[in-house]
Amino acid sequence: MTESDVDGRTMILERVINMPPQTVWSAWWNPETLPLWWGPDGFSCRTKRIDLRHGGDWIFDMIGPDGTVYPNHHRYTRVVPLSEIEYTLHWGENGPKHADAKVRLDDLGGRTRVTLTMIFLNAAEYRQAKGFGAVELGHQTLAKLAAFVGP
């Protein structure tokens, strides 16, 4: 696999949040708070199981504004406290994998740059995600995180 192959199926979303990394991490890496802000505007989460640790997973349904249910499964593959989370995204519990994701928190002197990188399995999955608005929806999710932790 060449670097250009990965470039053609990689989505990167960034947002600077006006809170320190500890605050952002606490909202993201907490089974009580993560489902409260995760997802785009108008969506809610219904958690079936959540085990936030290296080797753990989060099995949940995203419920759209129209009531459509989107089964999700995040399997956590690497955790560096206060700075990085890596996980695989699956279509439903133990469903087919469709992407690898990495969240990075960078300290900007009391503010935090959140970078969410998703590498889709192939270019078709990437195009499909872009086609249904994954970039905009991802930015909405990061905005909800900012609002959740912000003043």
Buried (B, 14 or more C-beta within 10 A) or exposed (E): EEEEEEEEBBBEBEBEBEBBBEBBBBBBBEEEBBBBBBBBEEBBBEBEEBEBEEEBBBBBBBBBEEEEEEBBBBBBBEBEEBEBBBBBBBEBBEEEBBBBBBBBBEBEEEBBBBBBBBBBBEEEBBEEBEEEEBEEBBBBBBBBBBEBBEE
